[in-house]
Amino acid sequence: MAEKQLVEFKLEDGTKFFVEVEKPAGQTATSPRPVSRENGLAVTEASKTFEKALEDIKPVLATVVSKLKDISPDETEVKFGAKLTANAGVVFTSLGSELTFEIALKWSKESA
């Protein structure tokens, strides 16, 4: 089982929250290092704000949605796995060896 660490993310308004993530194997000199808080809890500060981490995945989702607009569905649903990390922010993830987007398109009878 992978070792876990706490990562402190900040919102743009300064609010802080913690996320438990897998500790990366073989941290390098540029990897974030855990710091000890007043209560003795070791926490790694994220390299980006939470909003910036989420902002990084918007172009991927926008591309998926724009490519599906050509077929004019009434509803589009896209599901994907994502995980937070200290260095990268948000990373698309999979349970197996491949990344999968689950896409559901719906048309109503009235628009057909």
Sequence and secondary structure as in RCSB ss.txt:
>XXXX:A:sequence
MAEKQLVEFKLEDGTKFFVEVEKPAGQTATSPRPVSRENGLAVTEASKTFEKALEDIKPVLATVVSKLKDISPDE
TEVKFGAKLTANAGVVFTSLGSELTFEIALKWSKESA
>XXXX:A:secstr
   EEEEEEE TTS EEEEEEE  SS  TTS  EEE TTS EEEE SS HHHHHHTTHHHHHHHHHHHHTT  SE
EEEE EEEEETTTEEEEE SSSS   EEEEE  GGG 
